[in-house]
Amino acid sequence: MADDRQARLAFIGCGGFATNSIFPQVPRVPEIDLVAVCDIVKEKAERNARNYGARRVYTDMEAMLGEEELDGVFVIGPAPQQYELAPKVLERKIPVYVEKPSANTSTEARELAELAEAKDTWGQVGFMKRFADVYTMAQEIIQRPEFGPVHVVKCKFGQGPYPQLWGIDSAKRAMLIGQLVHVFDLIRFFGGDVVKVQAMFHGVTDTQFAYLVNMAFESGAVGQLDVNSLEAKAAFRDIKEVLEVIGFETHLTCEDKLGLRYQPREDWTKATPHTGRYEHVWRPSWTGTARPQATFGYMAEVQHFARRCLGLVEGGPDLWDGYKALKIGEAVYESAHGGGEVEIVY
């Protein structure tokens, strides 16, 4: 018999990102009963309630939390706002979903994780890359006995100029917090905890720069990052993202979240052994790319939150993952700006 329970969920924040990326997933996830939405701008809350089927509208979050019986709450906004508002949900022992990063600093992010534990609840951080089709496939592959232990993890992420934001003192720090925290979580997702980094920085303008990073994982594996805001003129349109994971006599490469190439240890044909390279290749059909928010992980992360609120699944990117990703970014900044080799202690 199918489990048709629904999680009673609410939103605090009806701004641009929430409205464009998270709210549209609600109708696609059968496990969600959207009880209420809240925003200090009443028109935004009314618009999203109308468009996505919420039954009630609030402009006062304390009133909503006090009046509604909720299984979980999305708190989505700039990192400083999430750091201010998420504790109000956690204090009521209600699970919370926050976007990445959960806060501006690892210290603040740790506070959120510790508060959740103290209140015997939990929080999810919006690291949607973990739920993207290409990285879901890659994770399944590296878990196969034939792949063996992971030995090298490499990632390239490039875009155009990155702005100074959220009161952070510079764009070169802001990009590590606001954007590259995604990459740091992705690296951990495939390689485990990073314990040491050695980084270099090259700046061209205040908003256009590059970091090159060597890193060591707790497992003994090694990794490299090439992350920059020099690669394109259009800041958030033209993004290049490549992840490479190397096992023993095998490897895989994910490109732009739209392709995966996997070379297993054994050739899948012996017809022409002199030619190589025998790879398995995945690329979505046009019907797949017609559903980009599913392909890129937004739908699955929202569904995971709902299902975890119902007790149907466990795990996923939590508030401690948000803390650890920020710790890596802070170590990269310290190393690149005079710190040399930096050890990370969580």
N, C-alpha and C positions, 0 to 999 in steps of 0.2 A: 504494500500500500504506500503510495507516495506521501511524503511529508510536505504538507501544504501550509505549514505555519509561516507567519510573517513577523518580522521584527518591527516593532513600533519605533520608528526613527524620526528625528527632527534635524533641522538645519539652523545653525547660527551663522549668518553671513550669506548674503545674496549678491555678492559682488561679481565682477567680470569672470574671474577664473571659476568660481563655484558654478555660476550660471552657464558658462560655456562648456565646461569639462566634466563636472560632477553631477549636477542636476539632470542632464540628459540621460544619464545611466539609470535613473530611478525607474522609468517605465519599462526598462529592459530587464529588470531584476525582480522576478516574481516573489522573492522572499521579503520585499520591502513594503511596509505600510507607512506611507509618509503622513505622519500625524500633524506636524506643524512646521512652519518656517518663521524665522525671526531675523529682522534687520532693523537698524535704527532709522533707515529710510523706508517708511511704510509702503511707498509705491513699489519699491523693489521686492519687498516681501509679498505684496499682493500679486505682482506680476508672476513671480515664481510659483506661488500657490496656485494661481489660475492655470499656469502652463504645465505644472507637474503634479497636480492633483492633491496638494496638501489641504487638509480640512480646516485648519485654523492658522491665523496670522497673528504675529506678535511683533512689537517693537521693544519690548522689555524681556530680556533673556531670563531674568530671575523669575518673572511671572510665568513664563513658559515652563521653566524647569520645575516650578512649584505646582503648577496646575496639571501638567501632563504626566501620564504614566509612560515612561520611555525605556526602551531597551538599549538605545545608543544615540549619540548625537554627533553630527558633523559640525566641526568648528573650523571654518575656512576663511582665511584672510592673510594679511601680511604676517610674517613670523612674530613680530612683537605683539600683535593683537592676539594671536593664538596663545602665546605664552601668558598673556593676561587673562584670557577667557577660558581656556581649557581647564584650569584648576577649578573653576566654578562648577564644571560638569563632574570632574573627578571627585570633588568633595562630597557629591551626592551619590558616590559609588556607581556612577553610570559610565559605561565605556565611551571613549571619545575617539573620533577620527580627526586628525589634523593633517594639513598639507605639509609637504617638505619645504623648507626645514621646519621642525617643530618649534624652534626658537632661533635667536640670532647667535647664541653661543652654546658650547657644549655644557657649560655649567648650568645654564637655564634649562637645557634639554634634559640634563640629568635630574634636575628638580622635578620635572614633570613625570619622568619615569619612576622616581622614588615615591612621589605622591600617589601615583596609580597603585603601586605595590602596597603602600601603607593603607590605602582605602580598599584593598582586596579587589581591585578592578584592573583595567588595562586600557591601552590606547593603541591605535594603528596610525602609522605615518604613511602618507601618500606616495610611496616609492612605486609608482605604477610600472616602472620598467620590469620589475620582478614578475609581473603578470602579463607582459607582452608575449604574443605568440612565439616570437623567435627565441626569447630567453627562456620561456617555458620548455620549448623543445630542447634547447641547449642544456638545461638542467637535467632533463630526462636522459640525455646522451651521456653526460659526464657521470651519472650515477650507475651506468652499466659497468659490469665487471670488465668488459673488454676495453674500456677507456682507461681504467686504472686511476691512480692518484693524480691530482692536478699538480703540475710542476711550474707552469708559467701562466700568468694572466696579464694580458696587455689591453689597453683601451685607448682609443683616440676619440676626442670630442672637440670639434671646432665649430665656431659660429662667427657672427659679426660682433661689433662693439657691444660691451656690456656696461650698463649704467651703474652709477652709485645709487643705492637705495636703502630704505629701512633705517636710516640714521647711521649706517656703517661708514667708517671713515674714508673708504676709498673703493673704487670699482674693482681693483685687483684683489681686495679682500671680499667684496660683496659677491663676486662671481663664484668664489670658493664656497660661499655660504648659500647663495640663492639658486645657483644652477648646478655647480659641480658636485654638490652634496648627492645628487642623483648618481653621478659616476662613482663616487666613493662607496655608496651603498651597493652598486652593481658589482664593483670589484670584490667587496666582502661577500656578496651573494655567491660568487663563484670560487673565491680563493680563501675565504675565512677571514679572521681578524688580521689586520695589518699591524705589525709591531715596530716597524722601523721605516723611515722615509729619508730620502736625500733628494732635494729638489733644487732646480735652477729656474730663474725668472728672467724673461726678456721683455722689456716694455718699449712700446713704440709711441703710444699716446696714453692719456689717462684712462681710456676705455678700451684700448687695443693692446693686447699683451699675450704672453705665452708662459706656461709652466711645463717643464719636463721633470718627471719624477721617477726615481727608482725606489722600489719598496720591497720589504721582506714580510712574509706572512708567518703567522705563528706555526703553521704546519711545516715550515721550511721551504715552501715554494717562494718564488720571486715574481716581481711584476714591474710593469712600466706604464706610465701615463703620459700622453701627449695631449694637453688640454689648452685651448687657446681661444681668443676672441679676435684673431687676425684673419681668419680663413675666408670671411665673406663680408660683403658690405651691408647686406640686409641682416640685421642683428638676430632676429628669432625666426627667420624664414629659411635661410640656407644653412642647415646644420648637417655636419658630417659626424657619424657615430659608428665606430668599428670596435668590436670586442673579439679578442682572440684568446682561446683557452687551449693550452698544450698539455697533453698527457704524456704517456710513454709510447713512442712510435705511432702516435695518433694526435689529431688536433681538430679544432673546429673554429670557424670564423663567422661572426654575425655582422651584417652590414646594414646600417641605417634602419634597423628594425623591420627590414623588408626582404631579407635574404639570409640563408644559412648554408654554409658549406662544411661538410664533415668528411674527413678522411679517416676511415677505420684502419685498424692495424693490418687487417688482411685485405688484399685486393678482392673485389667481388667478381672479377673475371680473370681467367688465366690465359685468355686468347692472345693477348699481346703484352706480356709482362715487361717488355723493354720500353713501353711508352709511358706508363704511369699517366697521370695521377688520378687514381680512381676515387672520386668523391661522390658522396650523396649530396644533392642540392635541393633546397626548398626555396620556392618563391611563391607568394600568394597569387591566386588568380585574380582577375578583375573583380570577381564577386567578393573576394576577401578584402581588397583595398577599398571596396565600397562601404565597408564597415570599419573605418579607421579607429574609432574609439574602442572597439573590441580588439582589433589587431594590435594596438599599441598599449593595451592593458588597463584602460580606464574602467571599462565595464566589469572586468574580473576583480579589480581591487575593491570596487563598491560592493559587488556581490560577496566577496570574502568577508568584508566588514559585517554585512547583514547576517551571513551564515554563522560567523563567529559569535555575534550577539545572541543567536539562537542556540549556541552550543553544538552546532553541526560540524564545525571545523576548529582546528587549533592552529597556533603559530601565525606566520605572516610577519611582515615588517612592523615592529612595535616601537614603543617610545625609546627603548634601549638601543634599537638599531638607529633611530634618529640621532641619539647621543653619540654613538660610535662613528657615524658618518661625519658629524661635525668635528669630532676629535681628529679625524684624518685630515680634514681641511685645515684645521688650525696648525697641525704639525707641518703640513706642506708649506703654509705661509711662513711659519717660523724658520723652517729649513731654507727656503728660497731667499729669505731676506736676512741672511746673516747667521742662521742657527746651525749650519752644517748638517751633519747626520742627527736626526731627532728620533728618539725612542718614544713610542706611544704606550702609556700605561692607562688602562681603562678603569 
